[in-house]
Amino acid sequence: MKTFLRLWPLHLAVLVVAVVSQFIGVQSIPLGFGTILLLPMLYAFVLCLLLNPHVIPAAKKLVSDRRAAAAAPLIVIAIMPFIAKFGTTIGPSIYDIIDAGAALVLQELGNLATVLLAFPLAIWVLKLRREAIGAVHSIAREPNVAIIADRYGLRSPEGMGVLGVYVMGTLFGTFIFALMASLLASLDVFRIEALAMACGVGSGSMMAACSGGLAETVPESADLILAMAGASNLLTYATGMYMSLFVALPLVEWMYRKARPNDPVPARKGVVR
């Protein structure tokens, strides 16, 4: 209770941001070839970004470093009710999930696209060196950060790469996923089941933003979207780490040796220091 009272400005700011975001509601932007839906989560993201002392120094009076540090663990707690809702929708839609069959399992291979698409950009456009290994081998969620920390250490170039993508994903991932989901759904090119499965990338917040955007665009399939996205996210948590450890990371290491054959290979670190 003492901690709660000490953080009351932070809780008040969150409440105000939530009320304002819900009051604005869902807004649509027609683009001719599709429609982008702006969800309350996006407004909340922007408003909270303005409360970041590193963006607007005056906000430090409301959100100090101590209050910001206390808020970080609450993200998991806040997302848990939404994750629990996925569990309630998976059961009634179990037959739809079974019908997806191999597609739901094999879509995990799509995680390798981060290597094939991002690696050339990291090496030849951004001129990264070993930071590219940590940055492009995955979407850099918690299991992927743990793999890099165990193998190289977080103070290594690979560690800086994975942490950089982790931070960027945390800041902008939900925003980008929500926009992409509503836009792709409005184009009517992909089946809604495929888009729902693509939401399950192993991040609760990204999945929530993606599936929320899809559900707003195709409300008659909301339950199916939530079920497919939830099942896909569970599979990603179950298999994604092994895909990164045994397939993606060795692949990107091999590609890096081919791209930079003269770059020395550092000794691996088994302990984070």
Secondary structure as UniProt FT lines:
FT   HELIX           2..6
FT   HELIX           8..24
FT   STRAND          27..30
FT   STRAND          35..38
FT   HELIX           40..50
FT   TURN            53..55
FT   HELIX           57..61
FT   HELIX           65..71
FT   TURN            72..73
FT   HELIX           74..90
FT   TURN            91..93
FT   HELIX           94..100
FT   HELIX           102..106
FT   HELIX           107..112
FT   HELIX           113..120
FT   HELIX           121..125
FT   HELIX           131..136
FT   HELIX           142..151
FT   TURN            154..155
FT   HELIX           157..187
FT   HELIX           192..198
FT   HELIX           204..217
FT   HELIX           219..221
FT   HELIX           222..243
FT   HELIX           244..248
FT   HELIX           249..259
FT   TURN            261..262
//
